[in-house]
Amino acid sequence: MLADIDRLTDRAVADIHAHSGTYASGAPVTREDLWAICRDNLLRALEDFGGLEATGGDFEWAARETGRRRAEQGVPLDTVLQAYRRGGRILWQVMAEHLRVRAGRESDSRDIELDMAGGVWETIDRYSVAMADAYRLAQLELQSRQDTRRVALFEALLDGRADDPAVASAAAAALGVPACDRYVVVVAAQDPAAPPHPAPVLEAQGMWSFWRPRSGRYAGIVRLPRRDAPAGRSSAAGPGGAPDPADPATRALLAALRERTGATAGVSPEFERLSEAGRALRLAEQTLRTLPAGSGEVAVFDDRLAQVLLSARTDIAERIVTVHLGPVLATGGERAALLTTLRAWLDHGCSASRAAEQLYCHRNTVLNRIGRVAELTGRSSESGEARLGWALALRALPYAGLGTAPEPAAGEDEADGT
């Protein structure tokens, strides 16, 4: 039978092609590839079954090589095992036919055929186990290499090395997303009370994301739903690519981060090309630095422009506070009430009535305190320039090292009327 190994291989290949569309298609396993690996497996099975020395000194080498190669080619394990069973069936048929010819009468060979069938299938089962073990090991190694490559390309994006189109294209392919789409970068503090990263939470909202720990924080690229999708049907990016708060996708992202992760996070402006992720990372990091640690607050870069500028220049922040609110800070006992009232008044469009509602006091109390601020600073509360200076100084206070800022009033994100 060893002399007829090539014809046996032809028969096995034809049978596998007849019963498997994957192998019959010739992709990814060509007929030449299948023929060569079938021959190696059949040769070693015959040598093993016949008690001969294995070619190459290892009976199961061909089985392990089959598993490794098919895993790398992406052929499903069930399909490979089916091919093994088909090959084992052909091997048994050929051995039975050979035995009948030698016995001369079919009836005389039946008992031997039954014994031989048990031995053949025991051998095929052993080879199948070796093949499947090698397949799974190769699959794990392949997944590890793919994960390593994916992480390396993700880091290249965040490091700003994707200006090279080849890097951007490779990163998009490795991450499984388009090179151009709706993206933001999110940087979240590693809060022990929050999940390690928000990927599962965002996935539940229909948003793809990829995250990695980076400098004591988690950095992630988030793909927002397209505007023609239900989550973003009526959305549009704001000026300069800023996420539009009215965009359902943006609202869903911010709500998920705030309410379902508890993480303190900064969000970059929206961008279209993955190659822009490096710049977006820097903006998201700058946003995060303006938020109180452990606060669970989430902010978009464009909503924190003044704070970003001030946090980067503490000397300028200190000077702004000194020039516009220095006398107020020096009042001692009045200070907290004056700063809190001024913040509420500005945040509510300079309306004493609305500020009073929030502060649970009479509007005249608000007017008196604003008048006191004007008196101390030597500026008119009717002056737009004075209002701008006070608003900027309140935002600069946390970065000036001169004292604690007042508690933010409700509606902080509303226009402050300055």
C-alpha angles and dihedrals in degrees: 000000000000088000089058094048094120093053090046089052092050090052093048093048092049091050093048091049090049093054103035125059090192094059094036091057091064092226129136089353112051121209090249091053092048092046094051095048092044090052092051092049095045092046093053092043091055092046091048094046091046095050093244127142112271119251104249091013097270123087095194098045093098091049092051091045090051091053094047095047096045091049090053090048091051096240109157113253092233089057092051092048090050089053089051090053091049090050091048090051092052091047091053092046093051093046090049091050090049091050093049092053091051094045093050094212125061094218092057093057102048098093091047091048091055092050090046093049091057091051094046094051092044088056093046091048090052091050091046091055091049090048094048092048091051090046093054093045091050090047091054091048091048091049090049091052091047092049091049091050092046092052092046092052092045089054089049089056093051092044089057095246094126095091083099103085090216091059093047092049093047091048092051091050093047093048092043097234135111119271088232123042140101109309141164131181118229124196114194129187115242095248111180089217093056129069115272089252135351099238097113091046093050092044088059086057092053094257123131115217139167122204139187134175109255128177094338093315139080117251121192141175111221123198111213119213115266116263091244089057120092093254093056105023096129099028131117132178116252125238114310093012095297114159108258110234088213090058108106091217092054091046090050092050095049093044092050092050094046101040106027105035105030088213124144104235145171121213125206126223113274116270134185107211124060087220087071093061094099093060091042090054092057091051092048091049091050090051092051091052090061093058124086111256113258093007095123089227121148121200138177117229095241091056091056102044096125092045092049091053094045096046090055093054110040091171091059091043090054092049093049091052093046094049098044105028106014096113091047092054089052094058095088108197095028095050101088095046094046094049094045092048093046090051093050092046093052093043091054097053094268090296112151092196095054092043090051091053091055095044093044093233138109118281089237088061088056092048092048092051093047088049089052091052090050091049094050095046096039092233131121117246087218092061116102089206091055092049091050091050093049093047092049092047092052090054091046094050097086090054099041098074091227100112145304120313119235118264110274112258122235110273092035090152092055122097110280096212094242 
